[in-house]
Amino acid sequence: MGRVLVTWIGHTDLRAPKEEKELGVGPVAQALMAHKFDRTFLITDHQDEVVRLYRRWLEKRSGVTNLHVLREKLSGPTDFGEIYVAAVRACEQALADGPRDTSLTFHLSPGTPAMAAVWIILAKTRFPAELIESSRQHGVRTASVPFDISADFLPDLLRRPDEELERLSAGLSPEAPEFEAIIHRGRAMRRVILRARRVAPRSVPVLIEGETGTGKELLARAIHRTSPRRDKPFVAVNCGAIPPELVESELFGHEKGAFTGATARRKGHFVEAEGGSLFLDEVGELPKPAQVKLLRTLQEGEVLPVGSSRSRRVDVRMIAATNRSLLSEVAVGAFREDLFHRVAVAVLRLPPLRDRREDLPILIDHVLALVNREGREQPGYVEKKLSAGARNLLLAHPWPGNIRELQNTLSRAAIWTPDAVLKAEDIRDALLPVTAQAEDGAVLGKPLGEGLDLPEILADVARHYLRRAVDEAQGNKTQAAQLVGLPSYQTFTNWTKRYGVRV
């Protein structure tokens, strides 16, 4: 059996090389000197040079050489989501690199209370492990934490109710199986789904904003299936894929002989979706004439087919989606403002995958399971698993193509690799190059010259951070102002008005 210690490097540990007489050797060295471990995995977000000096001292002081330092970037020492993801990665790597009967030990003393809380949760649920603690007075000893009182050890922040989420979820049924296909764990997606569940039973128009590949249609289908219209049609239309001259015919229908090639009468998508939901993907691509007719349809609840003088009543709920900022399109005259206000009654913003780090581990597992399920039908397919190195590479990638890029990457790796285990080099070969523009969120790296609109780029950046601040602060303008570095809530209010951000 391989015995493995997994823990964080704390501030006391890093001070030990220079202050051993006053502080002692620190929790990590104390544990390594008191117990024998086959391998040790140390997680840290401290500076490289400081960690290198500590590692050299630790190896010399404890006599242990089989040390693995795992680098993690944390937003703060109490960010439970990021700490949890980092701890899970460390455990997975420790188990992947060792024998089948590897025994884990988590050291609670190094790091913050939030880090200790996460170790307790993991030891009692996903990764059964021994818990130890240490002090200069009592040495190293086993920490006894019964599962039924584990919550007592969690800081108040972990247990504090989220008033905004409670308000959003008021009146909802405890289960919404239609949303189960949207894999998530983190706060960002949880808020979106709660809002989607809140608006689903109502027939108001919904606008879903999000980058390509974030799952806009998946969310739209979930809204439809949770609504009273669930037994009626759900019609999905990609507005960007329709030739401009055919948009009105596709959406509103046409009469026979209305134009060259109209050899038969066509109902149009609005009539096809009668009683149900019409999903207009990339609604920002609609040409101006079609926008005018769409506005009339939403206002009057009727469609006028091309070539007809008689309107037809329709009962359709519209769910629109865009990978652009429609407000920006309104500002430059590409999208009608009156139509925007008709479409954007309930606005849901899907975060990009790079802002969903808490969700990424379970998304990777879910997508790989889908790839394996599809592959079983292919002759000679070997079910794939991920090595620790491959998983770390996937977790570190920025994913400019979001979930769609993740799925394509794992599919390519599964096709190209005959072995059962996908290694880091297999994933690296399957990843598409990330352009400078993608790495910088489509802000930097744009070509200079005709078409570059610097004021609009700056406005997009401002809107992005203002919206994030509003969401993070749950509408508290004073807190939101602090998050984006503005001096007061009055200044924050002026910025939101200037850039059309609703609070």
C-alpha positions, 0 to 999 in steps of 0.5 A, a space after each residue: 500500500 502506498 501512503 500519500 500525504 496531500 496538503 497545502 504549503 502554509 505561511 508558517 511553513 514558508 517562514 520556518 527556514 528562517 524562523 525555525 527557532 521561534 516557529 519550529 519546523 512548520 506543520 508540513 515538515 513536522 508531519 514528514 518527520 513524524 510519519 513515513 509517506 511514500 509520496 508527498 503532494 504540496 499545493 501552493 499559490 506562492 511565488 516560485 522562488 519562495 517555494 523553491 527555497 522552501 522545498 530545498 530546506 524541507 528535503 534537507 530538514 526532513 530527509 524526504 525527497 519524493 516531493 511533488 509541488 503542485 501550482 495553483 492560482 487562487 483569487 483569494 485564500 477563502 475562495 471555496 470553489 477554487 480551493 475545492 477544484 485545486 484539492 480535487 486535482 491534487 487527489 486525482 494526481 496522487 491516485 493516478 500516479 500511485 498503486 491501486 491501494 494508495 492511502 491518502 492523508 490530508 494535513 489540516 494545519 497548513 493553510 487557511 480554515 477554508 482549506 481545512 474545511 475542504 479537506 474535511 469535506 473530501 475526506 468524508 465524501 469523494 476521497 476517503 482519507 486520514 485527517 491529521 493535524 499538528 502543533 508544537 505543543 502536541 506534535 502530529 496526531 490524527 484529527 477525529 472529525 465524525 461526518 455528522 458534525 463535519 459542518 460544525 468545522 466549516 467557516 460561516 461563509 460556507 454555511 451563510 445563506 445566499 439571500 439572492 438565490 433564496 429570493 430567486 428560487 422562491 416558489 420553485 419546485 424542488 426538482 427541475 429534471 429538464 435542467 439536469 442536462 446542463 452540467 454545473 456545480 458553480 455559483 455562476 451557472 447556478 444563478 443562471 439556471 435558477 433565473 431560467 427556472 423562474 421565468 420558464 412558466 411565464 410566456 414572456 420573451 427570453 433573450 439568452 446571451 453568451 459566446 459560441 459554444 456555451 449552450 444557449 440552445 440547450 438552455 432554451 430547450 430546458 426553458 421550453 420543457 419546463 413551461 406550460 408549452 412543453 407539449 407543443 413544438 419547439 422550433 429552432 432557427 439559426 438566423 445567421 444561416 438563412 440567406 437575407 432574401 429568404 429570411 421573411 419567407 422562412 420566418 413568416 411564410 409565403 404564398 404560392 407565386 409570391 416570388 420567383 421559385 415560390 412554387 408552393 405555399 409555405 407556413 413559416 417557422 412562426 406558424 410551425 411553432 404554434 402554441 409552442 416556442 420559437 428559438 431564434 439563434 443569432 437573432 442579431 444577424 437578422 436584416 433590418 426589414 426582417 426586424 421590422 416584421 418581427 417587431 410587428 409580429 411580437 406586438 400584434 401576435 400575428 404574421 403576414 406571409 410574403 405575398 399575402 394581404 391577410 394576417 394570421 394570428 399566432 400564439 408563440 413564445 419567442 426565445 432569442 439568443 446571440 453571441 453578441 451584445 445586442 445593446 452594442 448592436 443597437 448603439 451602432 444602428 445594426 439592431 432596432 432599439 424597439 425590437 431589442 426591448 421587445 426581445 429582452 424582457 428576461 435576459 439570461 447571460 451564460 458565462 464562458 467556460 473560462 469563468 466556470 472553473 468550478 464546473 470544468 472538472 465535472 464537465 470534462 468527466 461528463 463529456 468524456 463519458 459521452 465520447 465513450 458512449 458514442 465510441 462503443 458503437 464503433 468497431 475496435 473502440 477502446 474506452 478512454 480514461 484521462 491521465 493526471 497530466 491530461 486532466 491538468 492540461 484540460 483544466 488549464 486551457 482557456 477554452 475560447 470555443 467553450 463546451 463545444 471546443 471541449 467536446 471536439 477536443 476530447 473526440 479528436 483525442 479519442 479518435 487519434 489515440 489507440 490506448 485506453 489512457 489519454 496522456 498529456 501529449 494526446 490532449 496537446 495534439 488534439 487542442 487547436 492553437 489559441 490565437 492571441 485574440 482568443 487568449 485576450 477575450 477578443 479584445 487584444 490582437 485585433 488588426 489595425 486599420 479599417 473597421 477597428 472601433 476603439 471606443 466600442 471595444 472599450 465600451 464592450 470591456 466596460 459593459 463586461 466588467 460592470 455586468 460581472 460586478 452587478 452579479 457578484 454584488 447582487 445588485 449592491 451598487 456600493 459593493 459593485 463600485 468597489 469591485 471595479 475600482 470606482 470611487 462611489 455608487 454614484 459613479 458606478 450608477 453613471 457608468 451603468 447608465 452610460 453603457 446601458 447596463 441594467 442594475 
